[in-house]
Amino acid sequence: MIVVVDTNVPLVANGNAGQASDSCVSACAKRIGEICQPGGKIVLDDQWLIIDKYTHKLKTDKPGVGNEFLKWVLTNRENLKC
């Protein structure tokens, strides 16, 4: 399955969305975990605008499921198998 991941999903997965319930945080973290498994695929625009949004909101040097997602995106952005 190929998916589009809004910037709010990894932010909530990090627990950084103050209005999100615990169940929403868990659901976002679970979905991010599923996406980052072998064979997971996301849609990226050809100008990498979404990557710019991810990098503006997330940090690869900080702990968190959403931050791990950013690492995964940056590592695999040109990998056509991911």
C-alpha contacts under 8 A as a table, 3 or more apart, distances in Angstrom:
res1	aa1	res2	aa2	distance
1	M	40	G	7.11
1	M	41	K	6.69
2	I	40	G	7.19
2	I	41	K	4.85
2	I	42	I	5.23
2	I	43	V	6.67
3	V	41	K	6.49
3	V	42	I	4.72
3	V	43	V	5.96
4	V	42	I	5.57
4	V	43	V	5.21
4	V	44	L	7.68
5	V	9	V	6.64
5	V	42	I	6.93
5	V	43	V	7.68
6	D	9	V	5.74
6	D	10	P	7.86
7	T	10	P	6.04
7	T	11	L	6.51
7	T	50	I	7.82
7	T	53	K	6.91
7	T	54	Y	6.03
7	T	57	K	7.78
8	N	11	L	4.95
8	N	12	V	5.90
8	N	17	A	7.99
9	V	12	V	5.28
9	V	13	A	6.10
9	V	28	C	5.65
9	V	32	I	7.80
9	V	66	G	7.60
10	P	13	A	4.77
10	P	14	N	6.18
10	P	28	C	6.88
10	P	29	A	7.32
10	P	32	I	7.03
10	P	58	L	7.97
10	P	65	V	6.91
10	P	66	G	3.87
10	P	67	N	7.19
10	P	69	F	6.95
11	L	14	N	5.18
11	L	15	G	6.61
11	L	16	N	5.58
11	L	17	A	6.38
11	L	57	K	7.42
11	L	58	L	7.22
11	L	66	G	5.81
12	V	15	G	4.92
12	V	16	N	5.54
12	V	17	A	5.07
12	V	20	A	6.84
12	V	24	C	7.50
12	V	25	V	5.39
12	V	28	C	6.44
12	V	29	A	7.77
12	V	66	G	7.61
13	A	16	N	7.54
13	A	25	V	5.02
13	A	26	S	6.82
13	A	27	A	7.78
13	A	28	C	4.93
13	A	29	A	4.42
13	A	32	I	7.59
13	A	64	G	7.43
13	A	65	V	5.77
13	A	66	G	5.42
14	N	17	A	8.00
14	N	25	V	7.49
14	N	29	A	7.51
14	N	64	G	4.94
14	N	65	V	5.49
14	N	66	G	5.12
14	N	67	N	7.20
15	G	18	G	7.48
15	G	20	A	7.90
15	G	25	V	6.08
17	A	20	A	5.57
20	A	24	C	5.91
20	A	25	V	6.49
21	S	24	C	5.12
21	S	25	V	6.34
22	D	25	V	5.08
22	D	26	S	6.17
23	S	26	S	5.01
23	S	27	A	6.05
24	C	27	A	5.01
24	C	28	C	6.12
25	V	28	C	5.24
25	V	29	A	6.13
26	S	29	A	5.11
26	S	30	K	6.03
27	A	30	K	5.09
27	A	31	R	6.14
28	C	31	R	5.13
28	C	32	I	6.12
29	A	32	I	5.15
29	A	33	G	6.12
29	A	65	V	6.06
29	A	66	G	7.40
30	K	33	G	5.04
30	K	34	E	6.29
31	R	34	E	5.03
31	R	35	I	6.22
32	I	35	I	5.08
32	I	36	C	6.25
32	I	65	V	7.23
32	I	66	G	7.32
32	I	69	F	6.68
33	G	36	C	5.31
33	G	37	Q	6.60
33	G	65	V	7.63
34	E	37	Q	5.46
34	E	40	G	7.14
35	I	40	G	4.63
35	I	41	K	6.58
35	I	42	I	7.64
36	C	39	G	7.96
36	C	40	G	5.55
36	C	41	K	7.90
36	C	69	F	6.91
36	C	72	W	6.72
37	Q	40	G	5.46
38	P	82	C	7.23
39	G	81	K	7.01
39	G	82	C	5.57
40	G	82	C	5.70
41	K	82	C	5.01
42	I	82	C	7.77
44	L	48	W	6.39
44	L	50	I	6.68
44	L	51	I	7.64
44	L	77	R	7.83
45	D	48	W	5.22
45	D	49	L	6.51
45	D	50	I	6.81
46	D	49	L	7.92
48	W	51	I	5.10
48	W	52	D	6.43
49	L	52	D	5.03
49	L	53	K	6.44
50	I	53	K	4.95
50	I	54	Y	6.14
51	I	54	Y	4.91
51	I	55	T	6.06
51	I	73	V	7.96
51	I	74	L	8.00
52	D	55	T	5.19
52	D	56	H	6.09
53	K	56	H	5.07
53	K	57	K	6.36
54	Y	57	K	5.37
54	Y	58	L	5.66
54	Y	70	L	6.70
55	T	58	L	5.18
55	T	59	K	6.47
55	T	70	L	7.25
56	H	59	K	7.91
58	L	66	G	6.97
58	L	67	N	5.53
58	L	70	L	6.85
59	K	62	K	5.65
59	K	67	N	5.52
59	K	70	L	7.42
60	T	63	P	7.83
60	T	67	N	5.30
60	T	68	E	6.66
60	T	70	L	6.43
60	T	71	K	5.76
61	D	67	N	7.73
62	K	67	N	6.56
63	P	67	N	6.44
63	P	68	E	7.38
64	G	67	N	5.18
64	G	68	E	6.23
65	V	68	E	5.06
65	V	69	F	6.22
66	G	69	F	4.90
66	G	70	L	6.45
67	N	70	L	5.05
67	N	71	K	6.50
68	E	71	K	5.04
68	E	72	W	6.25
69	F	72	W	4.97
69	F	73	V	6.16
70	L	73	V	5.03
70	L	74	L	6.14
71	K	74	L	5.21
71	K	75	T	6.02
72	W	75	T	5.13
72	W	76	N	6.01
73	V	76	N	5.24
73	V	77	R	5.39
74	L	77	R	5.41
75	T	78	E	7.97
76	N	79	N	4.97
76	N	82	C	6.43
77	R	82	C	7.97
79	N	82	C	5.57
